[in-house]
Amino acid sequence: MFRRAFWFTAGAATGVWATTKVNRQLKKLTPESLAARAADKALEAGHRLKDFALDVKAGMTQREDELNDALGLTQDADHPALTGNVTALPGQRRLRAIDNDKTNHRPGRSTARYNRNEDH
């Protein structure tokens, strides 16, 4: 008699455990649960992407500073408009480039007309 009671109890306990396990898995597969998990993963991916973008930006700024130092493009009192992200040429080079500009900037005054049919 005790043997049957033992196996009956063991079977019932196994059934309860298996039912609980299956119900947990089914709850994980409901549309609401899947949507919540997808949203969490999307937020996590967004944070990782933001961190990556900030790292890239920091690396770009560091490299730009290195290049500015190598080219002698530093911020000083003579050029207050130049910020930490210097993108302009130094004064002498800029003026030299403007003086040597031989291009015709007037529209419609080009000596040679472009014919796109001659390219073929």
Buried (B, 14 or more C-beta within 10 A) or exposed (E): EEEEEEEEEEEEEEEEEEEEEEEEEEEEEEEEEEEEEEEEEEEEEEEEEEEEEEEEEEEEEEEBBEEBEEEEBEBEEEBEEBEEEBEEBBEEEEEEEEEEEEEEEEEEEEEEEEEEEEEE
